[in-house]
Amino acid sequence: MLQFFKDSIRELKHVVWPTKEETTKYFIIVVTILVVFWIYLFLASTLFSEGLLALKKLFV
């Protein structure tokens, strides 16, 4: 178990960590994609619901 932690720490020293600017850029990209996806799901759900309600009124 101790060897596992030693190896993990040694491997973490080889990791190239992103800069603050890269992290900020990627964060903005992820948030933007999430907002666009949320808007798409909201519109699709609303249109689908309204379509079903319109069909219900048409046939009932």
N, C-alpha and C positions, 0 to 999 in steps of 0.2 A: 504494500500500500504506500509506503514511504517513497519507494522508487517511482511509483506513478506520479506523485506530486512533484518530485524532483524533475521528472521528464516533462511534466506539464509546464512547470516554470521555465525550463530550458527552451521549450518550444515557443512560449509566449515572448521570449526575447527575440525571436526571429520574425515576429509579426510586424508588418508595416502598418502602423496605425494611421488613419486618415487625419489630415490637418483640420483645423477648426473651420476653414473656408470650405473644404470638401464636405464636412459633416453638415454645415449649414445648407450648402447647395442640395445635398441629398435629402435633407429633412424637408426643404421647400418642395422638392419634386414629389416626395411621398405624400405630403399633405395635399398638394394640388391634385394628384391622382385620386386620392381618397375623396376629396370634395367633388370632383367631376363624376366619379363613380356613384357617390351618394345622390347627386342630382339626377343622374341617369336612372337609378333605381326608383327614386321618388316619382319621377315623371312616368316611368313605365308602370309602376304600381297604380298611380292615380288614373292613368289612361285606361288600364285594364279594368279597374273598379268601376269607373264611369261607363265604360263600354258594357260591362255586365249589368249595371243598373239600367242602362238604356234598353238593353235586350229584355230585361225583366218587365219594364214598363210597357214594352211593345207587345209582349205576349201574355201579360196578365191582365 
